[in-house]
Amino acid sequence: MNWLKTKMGSHGWDLTDDDIKKPNVLFIRPLDYAHQELEDFEEYFTVKYLEGDRDDFLRRCKKGKYDGYAAIIWPSGPSPIGQIDTELVSHIPASISLIALSKAGYDQVDVDACTAKGITLTNTPGVVSAATADTAMFLILGCLRHFTQGQANLRAGKWDHGLERGRDMAAKTIGILGMGGIGKAIAKRANAFGMMVSYYNRTRLDIRVEAEHHAQFVAYETLLRESDVIVICVPFNASTKHLISTTQFDKMRKGVVFINIARGPVVDEAALVKALESGKVASAGLDVFEFEPKVHEALLKHPRCTLLPHLGTDTEETLRDMEKLALRNVKQLLMHGEALTPVNKVAASKPLEHLMTDSIDISKLDITLQ
Ligand SMILES: O=CC(=O)O
């Protein structure tokens, strides 16, 4: 809080640390990378770490241990408290203004329950796009060129024996389902590989954005029927569960390459297995699974599947950027009343009271966020 003491000193105030109540922010797990940014964050907030599991968390909430806390940060990786479901949200104290996820997907959060309780939820879109798109390109290459089989062959001492011929990326039509940040990053990479890019999105992109990505908007049916490679990039929610099932696989070209880097339950995995077995889908590249970390036995055994354990955003740089954005969301909401990347809109926000000392409204100070 030196920044505040200096500032107030110049106004003739003499503050000590004891005069200043820094709001408590509960971290569900420690951050892995944004240590420097965390130090800066601690100038403004008192960082507290959750100890124990979900039951401990709920018990402490009931006892009022977190009453007065301002925000929760939920870093990516395994969560010791499970999902942020209705039960969990109902226990969160009324003082919590914000749950800042350090992840892009928020399918594990009951957003409506948060909104009803006046809790802003933030995620980390944008910063995840490049790493996830790179993952998609790896999966596409693995499938089209049979690189996964090639590697398995080599490790088994069989060199290239029995390997099928691969297919080029160039001049193939890639159909991107969901043209948000990740979809666009895939389009850029696909352009560089000489692919032709089609996309379907609920809202058509601005024509200049389409031009920039050399991407053609097509009907959903057209995308299913005419793509050589289909990439799923839509978020998972009630309306996208099993968006791709038997009916959709039936419409696809025979020999299509099917890629999912979004969320497993968007695809009916049993239907995908059938489509692979019938040859409708020539090969599948999957970073996500319907019941992950459990993977369908048939997918594990299938030689033409390239499978990854949900590594889409799993790079040091991306994880650091995600953590930085989560910290900035807390600062922005609690100090300026508006988060950078909110998922929901809450009717009445309750932030700035957290930044009051007994007699000074810190929100009125000129604070430049980093
Ligand atoms: O899957 C990764 C994320 O949601 O950030």
The ligand as an SDF file (V2000), in Angstrom:
LIG
                    3D

  5  4  0  0  0  0  0  0  0  0999 V2000
   -9.8150  -25.3350  -21.7770 O   0  0  0  0  0  0  0  0  0  0  0  0
   -9.2280  -24.4000  -21.3630 C   0  0  0  0  0  0  0  0  0  0  0  0
   -9.8700  -23.2060  -20.8740 C   0  0  0  0  0  0  0  0  0  0  0  0
  -11.1050  -23.1880  -20.7630 O   0  0  0  0  0  0  0  0  0  0  0  0
   -9.1660  -22.2360  -20.5900 O   0  0  0  0  0  0  0  0  0  0  0  0
  1  2  2  0
  2  3  1  0
  3  4  2  0
  3  5  1  0
M  END
$$$$
